[in-house]
Amino acid sequence: MCGIVGFTGSQNAAPILLDGLKKLEYRGYDSAGIAVLGDEGIHMEKASGMIRNLDAKIQGGAALPGLSGIGHTRWATHGEPSDVNAHPHMSNDGKFAIVHNGIIENYALLREELQAKGFQFKSETDTEVVVHLLDLYYEGDLKKAVLKTVSRLEGAYALGILCADQPGRIIAARHAAPLILGVGVGENYFASDVTALVAYTKNVVYLEDGEIADITPESITLYNDLGKALEVKITRIAWDIAAAEKGGYDHFMLKEIMEQPNALKSTIEPRIKDGEVVLDDFSLSDEDLKKINKVMITACGSAFYAGSVGKYVIEQLCRLPVEADLASELRYRNPLVDEHTLLVVVSQSGETADTIAAMKECKARGARVLAIVNVVGSTIAKLADDVVYTWAGPEIAVATTKGYTTQVAVMDMLAVYLARRLGKLDDQENKKLVDAILQFPSLIQRAIDLNPNIQDLAEKYHGHNNLFFIGRNLDYAACMEGSLKLKEISYLHSEAYAAGELKHGTIALIEKDRPVIALACYEQLFDKMMSNIKEVKARGAQVLAVVLEGNRQIFAEADDVLFVPRTVPLFNSLPEIVPLQLFAYYVARANHCDIDKPKNLAKSVTVE
């Protein structure tokens, strides 16, 4: 995954492109580059590493004069991070420059064909075939050359194209990769994410798959892949640039942890009406709902762990069989899915490639698809039969926090909503659960405030190279997310295990002073967890326990304790994750890691 941005107008393009790239750096930061069209043709500069390297090289954009241009920040897939492999890529004659997010799957065949025609390749990337195809097909008609070029591409792409013969004109094209147009006054833009645009305009156009945008300072014209003109539909962004800035925090991740109470309020309050969970965007009729005999949940990464929480809660309240499947596995299975299956698809970005593929596979077999996403107008949102938006706001840090907790909150609400419609909840139980959901924002705030010693505990544990998380039932689902948070931003080896599986091999890994983070908030199984804690303590482990507020029994065994505020037992995993998010943050900080942009990772995985 990469980030691309484009601008055309009456201002110097490079500073605007550079600013946009900084907003998109969470999408990749192996290298960056900018190309602008000036009086003497296309000028391009690229630099390995963080965008600040490019910033210094082009003096904040002053060294690249020109009124239209394109920019790119890279997460490498084909070819190592280097100046040569960085985008933009330029044609041999200097007529074209392009930027690309995605993967061209047939690039090897195209490269061989183009080399036979005399085109010289400078990089190891798949992208370079695109710029040479444009050069091959261009005979003065840019639109025609673009249409011919994209017709040859297989895979995923969001493209930005600059042509030296066409001053003031940039082209954007999309297939299976996010791309958004910004509509200004006397200037227009494109970008991979609205975060790169909101400082300049709140009016955007969401490109659909197969669409091409011909952009000048005064106009935006859309075409489909056959060249037919399309209607331009402008959408107004509801949030402003302050939501995409750090707001005084040292890192976006910490800011987003602290934003969780407000994010949950936005997720929940519009959906509780007269004591009932109301999902207005879920259009499945009562008759069709009663035909559902299985729920499948699919996602990747943290979204999958949110789905794992949903499995426990939906199964318990609705008394339906529920499967939670990694999308990267489900897409290659021969799943037992039909018109009686409700598929719940979870994704923060709505652009996760494996999740989209799994979703299409199940939908083709007749499944009804409900998407839980954050980004309005994303691919998953458009493909689903129904969408519940989390409304978490922009999330910039690569490691998700408020994205995850709002997904869990939607899962909890979905479980109550379905159970109520299926006649599985009486009025009294429904009231108890709805009242608990309404308390989620204050519950999360309490979870943030309850453990002022987390930073001290992080200092104690940060020097260990291997840590283990254990838990049972909903605690196990929270374990997986807690472990992921720690490993992805602190680079420590951390694994989550079902505590009941310790005797089946895992306990062989426990040795003197090995940190074990034991989640014991699911009180029905607290005694079982105490036995597991004793097992690892007997083998020399240091135990950091996570328990419900007021629990005193844990002090008999644990070395250190984190507390979680009490709620309905089925909803424990929501507040439980908050101290683990903070623990991961402070461990990574103690290890001097790049918390918002951990190495080798990107925010949204839009390629396989």
Secondary structure, DSSP 8 states (H G I E B T S, - for coil): --EEEEEESSS-HHHHHHHHHHHTGGG--SEEEEEEEETTEEEEEEEESSHHHHHHHTGGGTTS--SEEEEEEE--SSS-SSTTTSS-EE-TTSSEEEEEEEEETTHHHHHHHHHHTT----SS-STHHHHHHHHHH-SS-HHHHHHHHHHT--EEEEEEEEETTSTT-EEEEEESS--EEEE-SS-EEEESSGGGTTTT-SEEEE--TT-EEEE-SS-EEEE-TT--EE----EE-SS-GGGGS-TT-SSHHHHHHHTHHHHHHHHHGGGEETTEE--TT----HHHHTT--EEEEEE-HHHHHHHHHHHHHHHHHH---EEEEEHHHHTTS-----TTEEEEEEESSS--HHHHHHHHHHHHTT-EEEEEESSTT-HHHHHSSEEEE-------SSS-SHHHHHHHHHHHHHHHHHHHHTT---HHHHHHHHHHHHTHHHHHHHHHHS-TTHHHHHHHHTT-SEEEEEE-THHHHHHHHHHHHHHHHH--EEEEEEGGGGGGTGGGG--TT-EEEEE---GGGHHHHHHHHHHHHTTT-EEEEEEETT--GGGGT-SEEEEE----GGGTHHHHHHHHHHHHHHHHHHTT--SSS-TT--SS----
